[in-house]
Amino acid sequence: DKPLPLSVDAIRLNYDDHHDPSSRKEVFGSLGWIARDSSKPGRQQLSEDGMGECWVLQSHPEAAERILQMEELQNASLTKIREKIRDVMVEDFIQ
C-alpha cells in the first residue's frame, strides 16, 4: 500500500559456489531477480499518495521447477498455476 523503503531499483540474487543450492529457499525463497519497474524511464511514477509502485519478480530456475512440480498443480489450469506462482513469489518478496 506504500512505497518500499529500498535504496535500489533492482537486485539480482546471486549464489556463489560456496552456497548449497538447496539453501536458497531459506535465504531468498523463490526469488532470483527483482526490479522496481516503476523506476524505469517512461513508466508510471508514484503518485503523491504513494500508489503506483510496480515490482517485477523473477524466480530462480530451481524454484520454478519446484513450484511446477507441486502435486496440487498437476493437471491444473494455467490460471491456477499462475495464481500459485504469484502467491509464492509475492510471499517471498514481502518476507
Secondary structure as UniProt FT lines:
FT   STRAND          10..12
FT   TURN            17..18
FT   HELIX           21..23
FT   HELIX           24..28
FT   TURN            29..30
FT   STRAND          31..36
FT   HELIX           37..39
FT   TURN            41..42
FT   TURN            48..49
FT   TURN            51..52
FT   STRAND          55..59
FT   HELIX           61..68
FT   HELIX           71..73
FT   TURN            74..75
FT   HELIX           78..94
//
